[in-house]
Amino acid sequence: IRWYNKSNQIEDEVERRVKIISSTLNGMSKSSFNTAKQSKHTKIIHFQRHGQGYHNLMWRIYDNLGLRIDLNDIDPIKNPFVRPEIVDSPLTAKGKMQCVSKKQQASQLNPELIIVSPLLRTMQTAHITFSDFRKEEKIPWLAHDGCREELGLLVCNKCRSVSEISDEFPYVDISNIESGENDKLWISSKREPSSAQSQRIYNFLTDFIRKRKEKEIAIVGHSAWFYTMCNEVMDCGDDEKLKSVFDVSEIRSMCVTFQDYEATYNT
Protein backbone atom coordinates (compact mmCIF):
# COMPACT_ATOMS: atom_id res chain seq x y z
CA ILE A 1 0.00 0.00 0.00
CA ARG A 2 1.38 3.42 -0.97
CA TRP A 3 0.43 6.95 0.03
CA TYR A 4 1.36 9.92 -2.15
CA ASN A 5 1.81 13.58 -1.22
CA LYS A 6 0.45 16.55 -3.17
CA SER A 7 3.50 16.41 -5.45
CA ASN A 8 2.63 12.81 -6.34
CA GLN A 9 5.73 11.54 -4.55
CA ILE A 10 5.60 8.44 -2.35
CA GLU A 11 5.08 9.60 1.22
CA ASP A 12 4.80 6.21 2.87
CA GLU A 13 4.35 2.55 1.94
CA VAL A 14 3.72 -0.65 3.81
CA GLU A 15 3.19 -4.31 2.99
CA ARG A 16 -0.07 -5.89 4.12
CA ARG A 17 -0.38 -9.64 4.20
CA VAL A 18 -4.09 -9.85 5.01
CA LYS A 19 -6.89 -8.74 2.71
CA ILE A 20 -10.03 -7.53 4.49
CA ILE A 21 -13.19 -7.92 2.41
CA SER A 22 -16.40 -6.25 3.51
CA SER A 23 -19.99 -6.45 2.31
CA THR A 24 -23.27 -5.16 3.67
CA LEU A 25 -25.68 -7.37 5.60
CA ASN A 26 -28.64 -5.62 3.98
CA GLY A 27 -30.46 -8.13 1.80
CA MET A 28 -28.32 -11.06 2.97
CA SER A 29 -30.39 -14.25 3.30
CA LYS A 30 -30.63 -16.03 6.64
CA SER A 31 -28.73 -19.04 5.29
CA SER A 32 -25.91 -16.83 3.97
CA PHE A 33 -25.80 -15.01 7.31
CA ASN A 34 -25.51 -18.29 9.23
CA THR A 35 -22.81 -19.54 6.83
CA ALA A 36 -20.83 -16.33 7.35
CA LYS A 37 -21.03 -16.65 11.13
CA GLN A 38 -19.77 -20.22 10.97
CA SER A 39 -16.72 -19.32 8.89
CA LYS A 40 -13.55 -19.03 10.94
CA HIS A 41 -12.35 -16.23 8.67
CA THR A 42 -15.46 -14.05 8.91
CA LYS A 43 -16.95 -11.70 11.50
CA ILE A 44 -20.31 -9.96 11.57
CA ILE A 45 -19.54 -6.41 12.73
CA HIS A 46 -22.00 -3.65 13.53
CA PHE A 47 -20.20 -0.30 13.25
CA GLN A 48 -21.80 2.76 14.82
CA ARG A 49 -20.65 6.36 14.55
CA HIS A 50 -21.15 8.50 17.66
CA GLY A 51 -24.00 11.01 17.92
CA GLN A 52 -23.48 14.74 17.47
CA GLY A 53 -20.61 16.03 19.63
CA TYR A 54 -19.92 19.64 20.55
CA HIS A 55 -17.13 19.71 17.97
CA ASN A 56 -19.67 18.71 15.29
CA LEU A 57 -21.96 21.50 16.47
CA MET A 58 -19.07 23.94 16.35
CA TRP A 59 -18.31 22.93 12.76
CA ARG A 60 -21.96 23.45 11.82
CA ILE A 61 -22.02 26.92 13.39
CA TYR A 62 -18.86 28.00 11.56
CA ASP A 63 -20.22 26.60 8.31
CA ASN A 64 -23.55 28.42 8.73
CA LEU A 65 -21.63 31.66 9.26
CA GLY A 66 -19.60 31.04 6.12
CA LEU A 67 -16.39 30.66 8.11
CA ARG A 68 -13.71 28.20 6.96
CA ILE A 69 -11.92 25.98 9.48
CA ASP A 70 -8.33 24.98 8.78
CA LEU A 71 -7.86 21.72 10.67
CA ASN A 72 -4.07 21.95 10.32
CA ASP A 73 -3.74 25.42 11.86
CA ILE A 74 -2.64 25.83 15.48
CA ASP A 75 -4.38 29.23 15.72
CA PRO A 76 -7.64 28.74 17.70
CA ILE A 77 -9.25 31.55 15.71
CA LYS A 78 -8.77 29.67 12.46
CA ASN A 79 -9.13 26.23 14.02
CA PRO A 80 -11.46 26.12 17.06
CA PHE A 81 -10.78 22.41 17.47
CA VAL A 82 -7.45 23.21 19.15
CA ARG A 83 -9.16 25.19 21.93
CA PRO A 84 -8.71 23.58 25.37
CA GLU A 85 -12.43 23.95 26.12
CA ILE A 86 -13.27 21.33 23.49
CA VAL A 87 -11.06 18.59 24.96
CA ASP A 88 -12.54 15.10 24.49
CA SER A 89 -15.74 16.59 23.10
CA PRO A 90 -18.89 15.07 24.65
CA LEU A 91 -22.29 14.58 23.05
CA THR A 92 -24.71 17.47 22.75
CA ALA A 93 -28.31 17.07 23.92
CA LYS A 94 -29.21 16.46 20.26
CA GLY A 95 -26.46 13.87 20.00
CA LYS A 96 -27.85 11.97 22.98
CA MET A 97 -31.32 11.94 21.42
CA GLN A 98 -29.83 10.63 18.18
CA CYS A 99 -28.41 7.71 20.13
CA VAL A 100 -31.74 7.09 21.84
CA SER A 101 -33.34 6.86 18.38
CA LYS A 102 -30.95 3.99 17.52
CA LYS A 103 -31.77 1.88 20.59
CA GLN A 104 -34.49 -0.13 18.87
CA GLN A 105 -32.23 -0.98 15.93
CA ALA A 106 -29.44 -1.98 18.30
CA SER A 107 -31.76 -4.15 20.39
CA GLN A 108 -32.40 -6.33 17.33
CA LEU A 109 -28.69 -7.14 16.99
CA ASN A 110 -26.88 -9.99 18.74
CA PRO A 111 -23.36 -8.81 19.56
CA GLU A 112 -21.25 -11.10 21.68
CA LEU A 113 -18.81 -8.25 22.37
CA ILE A 114 -19.09 -4.46 22.41
CA ILE A 115 -15.94 -2.47 21.62
CA VAL A 116 -15.82 1.29 21.95
CA SER A 117 -13.33 4.06 21.35
CA PRO A 118 -12.28 5.51 24.73
CA LEU A 119 -13.23 9.06 23.72
CA LEU A 120 -16.15 10.43 25.71
CA ARG A 121 -18.61 10.88 22.82
CA THR A 122 -18.27 7.26 21.74
CA MET A 123 -18.50 5.96 25.31
CA GLN A 124 -21.70 7.98 25.78
CA THR A 125 -23.06 6.75 22.44
CA ALA A 126 -22.49 3.10 23.30
CA HIS A 127 -23.85 3.63 26.82
CA ILE A 128 -27.14 4.93 25.37
CA THR A 129 -27.56 2.95 22.13
CA PHE A 130 -26.55 -0.44 23.53
CA SER A 131 -28.00 0.08 27.00
CA ASP A 132 -30.03 -3.15 26.78
CA PHE A 133 -26.79 -5.10 26.53
CA ARG A 134 -25.40 -3.65 29.75
CA LYS A 135 -27.91 -5.87 31.53
CA GLU A 136 -26.32 -8.93 29.92
CA GLU A 137 -23.36 -9.80 32.14
CA LYS A 138 -22.16 -12.41 29.65
CA ILE A 139 -21.53 -9.73 27.00
CA PRO A 140 -18.19 -8.01 27.66
CA TRP A 141 -17.60 -4.32 27.00
CA LEU A 142 -14.13 -3.02 26.30
CA ALA A 143 -12.49 0.21 25.19
CA HIS A 144 -9.61 0.12 22.71
CA ASP A 145 -7.24 2.82 21.44
CA GLY A 146 -7.16 1.12 18.05
CA CYS A 147 -10.57 2.52 17.12
CA ARG A 148 -9.91 6.07 18.33
CA GLU A 149 -10.39 9.00 16.00
CA GLU A 150 -7.41 10.67 14.34
CA LEU A 151 -4.65 11.34 16.89
CA GLY A 152 -2.89 14.67 17.36
CA LEU A 153 -3.43 18.45 17.31
CA LEU A 154 -7.25 18.46 17.45
CA VAL A 155 -8.05 18.75 21.14
CA CYS A 156 -11.54 17.32 20.61
CA ASN A 157 -9.77 14.00 19.97
CA LYS A 158 -7.58 14.12 23.07
CA CYS A 159 -8.65 11.43 25.52
CA ARG A 160 -9.45 11.94 29.18
CA SER A 161 -7.50 10.02 31.81
CA VAL A 162 -8.21 6.32 32.16
CA SER A 163 -9.20 6.88 35.77
CA GLU A 164 -11.97 9.26 34.70
CA ILE A 165 -13.16 6.77 32.10
CA SER A 166 -13.19 3.95 34.62
CA ASP A 167 -15.07 6.02 37.20
CA GLU A 168 -17.81 7.01 34.74
CA PHE A 169 -18.07 3.67 32.91
CA PRO A 170 -17.09 1.00 35.45
CA TYR A 171 -18.55 -1.84 33.36
CA VAL A 172 -16.10 -1.17 30.50
CA ASP A 173 -12.77 -3.05 30.45
CA ILE A 174 -10.05 -0.41 30.06
CA SER A 175 -7.05 -2.77 29.89
CA ASN A 176 -6.61 -2.06 26.15
CA ILE A 177 -6.30 1.70 26.66
CA GLU A 178 -2.63 2.64 26.40
CA SER A 179 -3.04 6.42 26.53
CA GLY A 180 -2.76 6.53 30.33
CA GLU A 181 -3.60 9.48 32.54
CA ASN A 182 -2.31 12.18 30.18
CA ASP A 183 -3.01 10.63 26.76
CA LYS A 184 0.54 9.86 25.71
CA LEU A 185 -0.75 8.80 22.25
CA TRP A 186 -1.95 12.31 21.40
CA ILE A 187 0.65 14.70 19.96
CA SER A 188 -0.12 18.40 20.35
CA SER A 189 2.01 19.62 17.43
CA LYS A 190 0.51 17.81 14.45
CA ARG A 191 -2.32 15.62 13.19
CA GLU A 192 -1.84 11.91 12.69
CA PRO A 193 -0.83 11.25 9.04
CA SER A 194 -3.45 9.40 7.00
CA SER A 195 -0.98 6.56 6.39
CA ALA A 196 -0.45 6.12 10.14
CA GLN A 197 -4.17 6.13 10.84
CA SER A 198 -4.78 3.64 8.04
CA GLN A 199 -2.13 1.29 9.42
CA ARG A 200 -3.49 1.68 12.96
CA ILE A 201 -6.93 0.64 11.71
CA TYR A 202 -5.46 -2.29 9.80
CA ASN A 203 -3.53 -3.48 12.86
CA PHE A 204 -6.62 -3.16 15.05
CA LEU A 205 -8.69 -5.29 12.68
CA THR A 206 -6.08 -7.94 11.88
CA ASP A 207 -4.25 -8.20 15.21
CA PHE A 208 -7.19 -7.74 17.55
CA ILE A 209 -10.62 -8.18 15.95
CA ARG A 210 -9.60 -11.12 13.77
CA LYS A 211 -8.20 -13.01 16.76
CA ARG A 212 -11.21 -12.52 19.02
CA LYS A 213 -13.31 -15.63 19.58
CA GLU A 214 -16.58 -13.70 19.21
CA LYS A 215 -18.25 -13.96 15.80
CA GLU A 216 -20.63 -11.00 16.07
CA ILE A 217 -19.24 -7.71 17.39
CA ALA A 218 -20.39 -4.11 17.79
CA ILE A 219 -17.81 -1.34 17.38
CA VAL A 220 -18.66 2.26 18.28
CA GLY A 221 -16.30 4.76 16.72
CA HIS A 222 -15.76 7.82 14.56
CA SER A 223 -16.48 9.29 11.13
CA ALA A 224 -12.95 9.78 9.78
CA TRP A 225 -11.85 6.41 11.22
CA PHE A 226 -14.73 4.60 9.50
CA TYR A 227 -14.20 6.45 6.23
CA THR A 228 -10.51 5.50 6.18
CA MET A 229 -11.38 1.92 7.10
CA CYS A 230 -13.85 1.53 4.24
CA ASN A 231 -11.75 3.33 1.62
CA GLU A 232 -8.12 2.49 2.48
CA VAL A 233 -8.17 -0.64 4.63
CA MET A 234 -11.11 -2.78 3.52
CA ASP A 235 -12.08 -3.96 0.06
CA CYS A 236 -15.73 -2.88 -0.20
CA GLY A 237 -15.96 -3.64 -3.92
CA ASP A 238 -18.26 -1.28 -5.80
CA ASP A 239 -20.55 -0.63 -2.83
CA GLU A 240 -20.54 3.16 -2.67
CA LYS A 241 -22.86 3.13 0.34
CA LEU A 242 -20.31 1.21 2.40
CA LYS A 243 -17.60 3.66 1.30
CA SER A 244 -19.65 6.76 2.12
CA VAL A 245 -19.34 8.91 5.24
CA PHE A 246 -21.31 7.59 8.22
CA ASP A 247 -24.18 9.80 9.39
CA VAL A 248 -24.15 10.77 13.07
CA SER A 249 -25.22 7.79 15.22
CA GLU A 250 -25.63 5.59 12.12
CA ILE A 251 -25.29 1.83 12.58
CA ARG A 252 -23.88 0.02 9.55
CA SER A 253 -23.71 -3.79 9.69
CA MET A 254 -21.08 -5.60 7.65
CA CYS A 255 -19.84 -9.08 6.88
CA VAL A 256 -16.06 -8.83 7.24
CA THR A 257 -13.79 -11.58 5.90
CA PHE A 258 -10.05 -11.86 6.53
CA GLN A 259 -8.00 -13.50 3.77
CA ASP A 260 -4.27 -14.15 3.81
CA TYR A 261 -2.82 -13.01 0.51
CA GLU A 262 -0.94 -16.30 0.15
CA ALA A 263 -4.24 -18.16 0.30
CA THR A 264 -5.76 -15.71 -2.18
CA TYR A 265 -2.97 -16.28 -4.70
CA ASN A 266 -3.23 -20.06 -4.38
CA THR A 267 -6.96 -20.19 -5.22
C-alpha positions, 0 to 999 in steps of 0.5 A: 500500500502506498500513500502519495503527497500533493506532489505525487511523490511516495510519502509512505508505503507498507506491505499488508499480508491480510486482505479484508473484504467487507460487504453489507448485511442488507439483503443477505439471506438467513442461510448466507448469514448463518454460513458467514457466522460459521466461517472461521475467517469471517466476522459480523460487525455492527459499526456505529458512529457516535452522535453529534458532539460539541465539535460537530456543532461547532463545525456546523455553526462555523459553516452556517456563518460562512467561516472556513476551518483549517484543521491543520492550523494551530491558531484557535481563531482559524481552528477552534478544534485546538481550543482547550475547552473542546477537549474530548468533546462530549455529546450534545443534547441532540447527540444523545437523542440521536443515540436514543433513536438507535436503541431499537435498531441496536436491540435487534442485533446480537453482539457477543462483544461491544468495543468502543473508542475511549473518547467520551462521545463514543463511550456515551453513544455506546452507553445509550444505544446499547444500553439493553446489553449492559444488563447482559453480564455475559456480554463483555464491554471493552475500550480500545485505542485502536478505534480512536479517531485521528490522533494529534493536534485536534483537542476534541480527539484528546482522551481523558484520563483512564481513571476518569473513564473507569469512574464514569463507565465501570462496566467497561474493560479499560485494559486495552487503553494505552493512553494513560492518565495524560493521553501519551498517544496524542501529539499536540504539534501535528495531526496523525498522518493518514498513512499512520491512521490507516495502518493503525486501523489495519492493525486493530482489525487484523491483530485484535478483531480477527483473533477474538473468539466472538463472531458478532461484534459491535464497534462504536467509533468515529467518522474519519476512522470509519471512512478511512477503514472503508476506503483504504483498509477494507475492500468494499468492492463497488458498494458506494454506500459502504464507502460513504461517510457515516451519518451521526449515530448511524449503525452500519452492519457488515460481513467482514472476511479476513484473507491471507494473501498467500491463500488468495494467490493459491486459489 
